[in-house]
Amino acid sequence: MKKEIKNTLISFEVPESFLLSMNQTQEEFTEKVLLTISIELFRTHKLSFGKASELSGLSKELFKLELFRRDISIINYSPDDLEKEIEDLNRINSNWNSRCTT
């Protein structure tokens, strides 16, 4: 059975002149804001790639393209995660080397 996802409405006011000066509709502006927030939350390790893509309303492929356009890597390790990954790889390499030399 698929888990039901509940949504929360978050709203804020923007001067109409702002939208007019950007030549955007309310819908276009909302999409842009969601994309920008999604990218920032992904970049700062607050959301995974999949969750950020979901929040943006884009497919994973299109979200990946947006990250590429902004020169943001989809391989988004936090410093702690990267350190752990390097330690794991060093341990694997050490175990492999000890097998090859015996």
DSSP file (Angstrom, degrees, kcal/mol; ACC not computed):
  #  RESIDUE AA STRUCTURE BP1 BP2  ACC     N-H-->O    O-->H-N    N-H-->O    O-->H-N    TCO  KAPPA ALPHA  PHI   PSI    X-CA   Y-CA   Z-CA
    1    1 A M              0   0    0      0, 0.0     2,-0.3     0, 0.0     0, 0.0   0.000 360.0 360.0 360.0 134.4    0.0    0.0    0.0
    2    2 A K        -     0   0    0      1,-0.1     2,-0.3     0, 0.0     0, 0.0  -0.574 360.0-118.1 -78.7 133.9    1.3    3.4   -1.0
    3    3 A K        -     0   0    0     -2,-0.3     2,-0.3     1,-0.1    -1,-0.1  -0.529  27.9-120.7 -72.9 132.2    1.9    5.8    1.9
    4    4 A E        -     0   0    0     -2,-0.3     2,-0.5     1,-0.0    -1,-0.1  -0.577  21.9-144.8 -76.0 131.6   -0.2    9.0    1.7
    5    5 A I        -     0   0    0     -2,-0.3     2,-0.4     0, 0.0    -1,-0.0  -0.859   8.9-149.6 -99.4 126.6    1.8   12.2    1.5
    6    6 A K        -     0   0    0     -2,-0.5     2,-0.3     2,-0.0    -2,-0.0  -0.791  10.1-150.0 -96.0 137.8    0.3   15.2    3.3
    7    7 A N        -     0   0    0     -2,-0.4     2,-0.4     2,-0.0     0, 0.0  -0.770   0.9-149.5-105.0 151.8    1.0   18.7    1.9
    8    8 A T        -     0   0    0     -2,-0.3     2,-0.5     2,-0.0    -2,-0.0  -0.978  16.4-130.9-119.1 133.4    1.2   21.9    3.9
    9    9 A L        -     0   0    0     -2,-0.4     2,-0.5     2,-0.0    -2,-0.0  -0.736  24.5-176.7 -85.7 125.2    0.3   25.2    2.3
   10   10 A I        +     0   0    0     -2,-0.5     2,-0.3     2,-0.0    -2,-0.0  -0.990   9.3 177.0-119.7 126.2    2.9   27.9    2.8
   11   11 A S        +     0   0    0     -2,-0.5     2,-0.3     2,-0.0    -2,-0.0  -0.933  10.8 174.2-131.7 155.1    2.1   31.3    1.4
   12   12 A F        -     0   0    0     -2,-0.3     2,-0.3     2,-0.0    -2,-0.0  -0.978  30.9-108.5-152.4 158.5    3.7   34.8    1.4
   13   13 A E        -     0   0    0     -2,-0.3    -2,-0.0     3,-0.0     0, 0.0  -0.700  26.5-176.3 -96.5 142.8    3.0   38.1   -0.2
   14   14 A V        -     0   0    0     -2,-0.3     5,-0.1     0, 0.0    -2,-0.0  -0.999  37.0-104.5-132.7 132.4    5.0   39.7   -3.0
   15   15 A P    >>  -     0   0    0      0, 0.0     4,-1.2     0, 0.0     3,-1.2  -0.329  24.5-131.8 -57.3 135.8    4.2   43.1   -4.4
   16   16 A E  H 3> S+     0   0    0      1,-0.3     4,-2.4     2,-0.2     5,-0.2   0.851 107.2  62.2 -57.4 -35.4    2.5   42.8   -7.7
   17   17 A S  H 3> S+     0   0    0      1,-0.2     4,-2.5     2,-0.2    -1,-0.3   0.816  98.0  58.1 -61.3 -29.5    4.9   45.4   -9.1
   18   18 A F  H <> S+     0   0    0     -3,-1.2     4,-1.5     2,-0.2    -1,-0.2   0.940 107.7  44.7 -64.7 -47.5    7.7   42.9   -8.4
   19   19 A L  H  X>S+     0   0    0     -4,-1.2     5,-2.3     1,-0.2     4,-0.6   0.903 113.6  51.0 -63.3 -41.2    6.1   40.2  -10.6
   20   20 A L  H ><5S+     0   0    0     -4,-2.4     3,-0.8     1,-0.2    -2,-0.2   0.909 108.4  50.9 -63.3 -42.1    5.4   42.7  -13.3
   21   21 A S  H 3<5S+     0   0    0     -4,-2.5    -1,-0.2     1,-0.3    -2,-0.2   0.806 113.3  45.7 -67.9 -27.2    9.0   44.0  -13.3
   22   22 A M  H 3<5S-     0   0    0     -4,-1.5    -1,-0.3    -5,-0.2    -2,-0.2   0.516 107.6-130.3 -88.3  -6.4   10.2   40.4  -13.6
   23   23 A N  T <<5 +     0   0    0     -3,-0.8     2,-0.3    -4,-0.6    -3,-0.2   0.913  63.0 132.1  56.0  45.9    7.6   39.7  -16.3
   24   24 A Q      < -     0   0    0     -5,-2.3    -1,-0.2    -6,-0.1    -2,-0.1  -0.942  55.0-128.0-128.0 148.9    6.4   36.6  -14.5
   25   25 A T     >  -     0   0    0     -2,-0.3     4,-2.5    -3,-0.1     5,-0.2  -0.403  36.8-103.8 -80.9 168.8    3.0   35.2  -13.5
   26   26 A Q  H  > S+     0   0    0      1,-0.2     4,-2.5     2,-0.2     5,-0.2   0.908 124.0  50.8 -59.3 -41.7    2.4   34.2  -10.0
   27   27 A E  H  > S+     0   0    0      2,-0.2     4,-2.4     1,-0.2    -1,-0.2   0.923 110.0  48.2 -64.2 -45.2    2.7   30.5  -11.1
   28   28 A E  H  > S+     0   0    0      1,-0.2     4,-2.1     2,-0.2    -1,-0.2   0.909 113.1  48.5 -61.9 -42.2    6.0   31.1  -12.8
   29   29 A F  H  X S+     0   0    0     -4,-2.5     4,-2.6     2,-0.2    -2,-0.2   0.920 110.5  50.9 -64.4 -43.9    7.4   33.0   -9.8
   30   30 A T  H  X S+     0   0    0     -4,-2.5     4,-2.6     1,-0.2    -2,-0.2   0.911 110.3  49.4 -60.6 -43.6    6.2   30.2   -7.4
   31   31 A E  H  X S+     0   0    0     -4,-2.4     4,-2.3     1,-0.2    -1,-0.2   0.907 111.6  49.4 -61.3 -42.3    7.9   27.5   -9.6
   32   32 A K  H  X S+     0   0    0     -4,-2.1     4,-2.5     2,-0.2    -2,-0.2   0.901 111.4  48.8 -64.7 -42.2   11.1   29.6   -9.6
   33   33 A V  H  X S+     0   0    0     -4,-2.6     4,-2.7     2,-0.2     5,-0.2   0.929 111.4  49.4 -64.4 -45.1   11.0   30.0   -5.8
   34   34 A L  H  X S+     0   0    0     -4,-2.6     4,-2.5     1,-0.2    -2,-0.2   0.905 112.3  48.4 -61.1 -41.5   10.4   26.3   -5.2
   35   35 A L  H  X S+     0   0    0     -4,-2.3     4,-2.5     2,-0.2    -1,-0.2   0.931 112.4  48.2 -63.5 -45.8   13.3   25.4   -7.5
   36   36 A T  H  X S+     0   0    0     -4,-2.5     4,-2.2     1,-0.2    -2,-0.2   0.913 113.8  46.2 -62.8 -43.8   15.7   27.9   -5.8
   37   37 A I  H  X S+     0   0    0     -4,-2.7     4,-2.7     2,-0.2     5,-0.2   0.918 112.2  51.5 -64.5 -43.3   14.7   26.6   -2.4
   38   38 A S  H  X S+     0   0    0     -4,-2.5     4,-2.1    -5,-0.2    -2,-0.2   0.917 111.0  47.6 -59.9 -45.0   15.1   23.0   -3.4
   39   39 A I  H  X S+     0   0    0     -4,-2.5     4,-3.0     2,-0.2    -1,-0.2   0.916 112.9  48.2 -64.2 -43.6   18.5   23.6   -4.9
   40   40 A E  H  X S+     0   0    0     -4,-2.2     4,-2.0     2,-0.2     6,-0.2   0.906 111.1  49.9 -65.7 -41.4   19.7   25.5   -1.8
   41   41 A L  H  <>S+     0   0    0     -4,-2.7     5,-2.8     2,-0.2     6,-1.6   0.865 114.5  45.6 -65.8 -35.2   18.4   22.8    0.6
   42   42 A F  H ><5S+     0   0    0     -4,-2.1     3,-1.7    -5,-0.2    -2,-0.2   0.935 111.7  51.3 -68.8 -47.0   20.2   20.1   -1.5
   43   43 A R  H 3<5S+     0   0    0     -4,-3.0    -2,-0.2     1,-0.3    -1,-0.2   0.832 111.7  47.2 -60.6 -34.0   23.4   22.2   -1.7
   44   44 A T  T 3<5S-     0   0    0     -4,-2.0    -1,-0.3    -5,-0.2    -2,-0.2   0.220 116.7-112.1 -95.8  14.7   23.5   22.6    2.0
   45   45 A H  T < 5S+     0   0    0     -3,-1.7    -3,-0.2     2,-0.2    -2,-0.1   0.726  85.3 119.3  66.1  25.0   22.8   18.9    2.8
   46   46 A K  S   <S+     0   0    0     -5,-2.8     2,-0.4    -6,-0.2    -4,-0.2   0.757  77.3  29.7 -88.5 -27.4   19.3   19.6    4.2
   47   47 A L  S    S-     0   0    0     -6,-1.6    -2,-0.2    -9,-0.1    -1,-0.2  -0.975  81.9-120.0-131.0 146.1   17.5   17.5    1.6
   48   48 A S     >  -     0   0    0     -2,-0.4     4,-2.6    -3,-0.1     5,-0.2  -0.263  38.5-101.3 -70.5 168.8   18.6   14.4   -0.4
   49   49 A F  H  > S+     0   0    0      1,-0.2     4,-2.5     2,-0.2     5,-0.2   0.931 123.0  47.9 -57.2 -47.6   18.7   14.6   -4.2
   50   50 A G  H  > S+     0   0    0      1,-0.2     4,-2.3     2,-0.2    -1,-0.2   0.911 113.6  45.7 -63.2 -44.2   15.4   12.8   -4.5
   51   51 A K  H  > S+     0   0    0      2,-0.2     4,-2.6     1,-0.2    -1,-0.2   0.889 113.4  49.8 -67.8 -39.1   13.6   14.9   -1.9
   52   52 A A  H  X S+     0   0    0     -4,-2.6     4,-2.2     2,-0.2    -2,-0.2   0.907 111.2  49.7 -65.2 -41.0   14.9   18.1   -3.4
   53   53 A S  H  X>S+     0   0    0     -4,-2.5     5,-1.2    -5,-0.2     4,-1.1   0.922 111.4  49.2 -61.7 -44.2   13.8   17.0   -6.8
   54   54 A E  H ><5S+     0   0    0     -4,-2.3     3,-0.6     1,-0.2    -2,-0.2   0.920 110.8  49.5 -62.0 -45.3   10.4   16.2   -5.4
   55   55 A L  H 3<5S+     0   0    0     -4,-2.6    -1,-0.2     1,-0.2    -2,-0.2   0.874 108.2  54.3 -62.4 -37.2   10.1   19.6   -3.7
   56   56 A S  H 3<5S-     0   0    0     -4,-2.2    -1,-0.2    -5,-0.2    -2,-0.2   0.748 106.8-127.9 -69.1 -22.5   11.0   21.4   -6.9
   57   57 A G  T <<5 +     0   0    0     -4,-1.1     2,-0.2    -3,-0.6    -3,-0.2   0.536  69.9 119.9  84.6   6.6    8.3   19.6   -8.8
   58   58 A L  S   <S-     0   0    0     -5,-1.2    -1,-0.3     1,-0.1    -2,-0.1  -0.675  70.4-105.1-101.4 157.1   10.8   18.5  -11.4
   59   59 A S     >  -     0   0    0     -2,-0.2     4,-2.6     1,-0.1     5,-0.2  -0.329  39.4-106.1 -66.9 162.7   11.7   15.0  -12.5
   60   60 A K  H  > S+     0   0    0      1,-0.2     4,-2.4     2,-0.2     5,-0.2   0.878 121.6  53.6 -60.6 -36.5   15.1   13.8  -11.3
   61   61 A E  H  > S+     0   0    0      2,-0.2     4,-1.8     1,-0.2    -1,-0.2   0.926 111.7  43.2 -65.3 -44.9   16.5   14.3  -14.8
   62   62 A L  H  > S+     0   0    0      2,-0.2     4,-2.1     1,-0.2    -2,-0.2   0.871 113.5  51.9 -69.5 -35.9   15.4   17.9  -15.0
   63   63 A F  H  X S+     0   0    0     -4,-2.6     4,-2.2     2,-0.2    -2,-0.2   0.911 108.3  51.9 -65.2 -40.9   16.5   18.7  -11.5
   64   64 A K  H  X S+     0   0    0     -4,-2.4     4,-2.4    -5,-0.2    -2,-0.2   0.899 108.5  51.6 -59.9 -40.9   19.9   17.2  -12.3
   65   65 A L  H  X S+     0   0    0     -4,-1.8     4,-2.5     2,-0.2    -1,-0.2   0.900 107.8  51.7 -63.6 -41.3   20.0   19.5  -15.4
   66   66 A E  H  X S+     0   0    0     -4,-2.1     4,-1.1     2,-0.2    -2,-0.2   0.892 110.0  49.4 -63.1 -39.3   19.2   22.5  -13.2
   67   67 A L  H  <>S+     0   0    0     -4,-2.2     5,-2.7     1,-0.2     3,-0.5   0.923 110.4  50.9 -63.8 -43.4   22.0   21.6  -10.8
   68   68 A F  H ><5S+     0   0    0     -4,-2.4     3,-1.8     1,-0.2    -2,-0.2   0.910 106.0  55.0 -59.9 -43.6   24.4   21.2  -13.8
   69   69 A R  H 3<5S+     0   0    0     -4,-2.5    -1,-0.2     1,-0.3    -2,-0.2   0.795 111.7  44.9 -60.5 -28.1   23.4   24.7  -15.1
   70   70 A R  T 3<5S-     0   0    0     -4,-1.1    -1,-0.3    -3,-0.5    -2,-0.2   0.280 116.0-114.9 -99.6   9.4   24.3   26.1  -11.7
   71   71 A D  T < 5 +     0   0    0     -3,-1.8     2,-0.5     1,-0.2    -3,-0.2   0.890  67.1 144.5  57.9  43.1   27.6   24.2  -11.5
   72   72 A I      < -     0   0    0     -5,-2.7    -1,-0.2    -6,-0.1    -2,-0.1  -0.962  47.3-129.4-113.6 124.3   26.4   22.2   -8.5
   73   73 A S        -     0   0    0     -2,-0.5    -5,-0.0     2,-0.1    -9,-0.0  -0.430   0.8-144.8 -72.2 142.4   27.5   18.5   -8.3
   74   74 A I  S    S+     0   0    0     -2,-0.1     2,-1.2     1,-0.1    -1,-0.1   0.660  90.1  83.1 -79.8 -15.2   24.9   15.9   -7.7
   75   75 A I        +     0   0    0      1,-0.1     2,-0.5     2,-0.0    -2,-0.1  -0.781  66.0 172.2 -85.1 100.1   27.5   14.0   -5.7
   76   76 A N        +     0   0    0     -2,-1.2     2,-0.2    -4,-0.1    -1,-0.1  -0.586   3.6 171.0-121.6  66.9   26.8   16.0   -2.6
   77   77 A Y        -     0   0    0     -2,-0.5    -2,-0.0     4,-0.1   -32,-0.0  -0.538  30.3-130.8 -76.8 140.3   28.7   14.6    0.4
   78   78 A S     >  -     0   0    0     -2,-0.2     4,-2.8     1,-0.1     5,-0.2  -0.493  35.0-103.6 -74.9 161.2   28.7   16.5    3.7
   79   79 A P  H  > S+     0   0    0      0, 0.0     4,-2.2     0, 0.0     5,-0.2   0.896 123.7  48.5 -55.3 -41.0   32.3   16.8    5.1
   80   80 A D  H  > S+     0   0    0      2,-0.2     4,-2.3     1,-0.2     5,-0.2   0.916 112.3  47.8 -66.2 -42.7   31.6   14.1    7.7
   81   81 A D  H  > S+     0   0    0      2,-0.2     4,-2.5     1,-0.2    -1,-0.2   0.900 111.8  50.3 -64.3 -40.6   30.1   11.8    5.0
   82   82 A L  H  X S+     0   0    0     -4,-2.8     4,-2.4     2,-0.2    -2,-0.2   0.914 109.9  50.1 -64.3 -42.6   33.0   12.4    2.7
   83   83 A E  H  X S+     0   0    0     -4,-2.2     4,-2.4    -5,-0.2    -2,-0.2   0.918 111.9  48.0 -61.5 -43.7   35.5   11.6    5.5
   84   84 A K  H  X S+     0   0    0     -4,-2.3     4,-2.6     2,-0.2    -2,-0.2   0.912 110.9  51.4 -63.0 -42.4   33.7    8.4    6.4
   85   85 A E  H  X S+     0   0    0     -4,-2.5     4,-2.4     1,-0.2    -2,-0.2   0.909 110.5  48.3 -61.6 -42.4   33.6    7.4    2.7
   86   86 A I  H  X S+     0   0    0     -4,-2.4     4,-2.6     2,-0.2    -1,-0.2   0.909 111.0  50.6 -64.9 -42.4   37.4    8.0    2.4
   87   87 A E  H  X S+     0   0    0     -4,-2.4     4,-2.3     2,-0.2    -2,-0.2   0.920 111.1  49.0 -60.3 -44.2   38.0    6.0    5.6
   88   88 A D  H  X S+     0   0    0     -4,-2.6     4,-2.5     1,-0.2    -2,-0.2   0.919 112.0  48.3 -61.8 -44.1   35.9    3.1    4.2
   89   89 A L  H  X S+     0   0    0     -4,-2.4     4,-2.7     1,-0.2    -2,-0.2   0.892 111.1  50.5 -65.0 -39.5   37.7    3.2    0.9
   90   90 A N  H  X S+     0   0    0     -4,-2.6     4,-2.5     2,-0.2    -1,-0.2   0.897 111.1  49.2 -64.2 -39.8   41.1    3.2    2.6
   91   91 A R  H  X S+     0   0    0     -4,-2.3     4,-2.5     2,-0.2    -2,-0.2   0.925 112.4  47.3 -65.0 -44.4   40.1    0.2    4.7
   92   92 A I  H  X S+     0   0    0     -4,-2.5     4,-2.5     1,-0.2    -2,-0.2   0.920 112.9  49.4 -61.7 -44.3   38.9   -1.7    1.6
   93   93 A N  H  X S+     0   0    0     -4,-2.7     4,-2.8     2,-0.2    -2,-0.2   0.903 110.7  50.0 -61.9 -42.2   42.1   -0.8   -0.2
   94   94 A S  H  X S+     0   0    0     -4,-2.5     4,-2.2     2,-0.2    -2,-0.2   0.916 112.0  47.5 -63.7 -43.7   44.2   -2.0    2.8
   95   95 A N  H  X S+     0   0    0     -4,-2.5     4,-1.5     2,-0.2    -2,-0.2   0.901 113.1  49.2 -63.8 -40.7   42.3   -5.3    3.0
   96   96 A W  H  X S+     0   0    0     -4,-2.5     4,-1.9     1,-0.2    -2,-0.2   0.927 111.1  49.2 -64.0 -46.2   42.7   -5.8   -0.8
   97   97 A N  H  X S+     0   0    0     -4,-2.8     4,-1.4     1,-0.2    -2,-0.2   0.883 108.6  52.9 -62.3 -39.1   46.4   -5.1   -0.7
   98   98 A S  H  X S+     0   0    0     -4,-2.2     4,-0.5     1,-0.2    -1,-0.2   0.843 109.4  49.7 -68.0 -31.8   47.0   -7.5    2.2
   99   99 A R  H  < S+     0   0    0     -4,-1.5     3,-0.5     1,-0.2    -1,-0.2   0.867 110.1  50.7 -70.4 -36.6   45.2  -10.2    0.2
  100  100 A C  H  < S+     0   0    0     -4,-1.9    -2,-0.2     1,-0.2    -1,-0.2   0.773 110.5  48.6 -74.4 -24.9   47.3   -9.6   -2.9
  101  101 A T  H  <        0   0    0     -4,-1.4    -1,-0.2     1,-0.2    -2,-0.2   0.524 360.0 360.0 -95.3  -5.6   50.6   -9.7   -1.0
  102  102 A T     <        0   0    0     -4,-0.5    -1,-0.2    -3,-0.5    -2,-0.2   0.444 360.0 360.0-102.1 360.0   50.0  -12.9    0.9
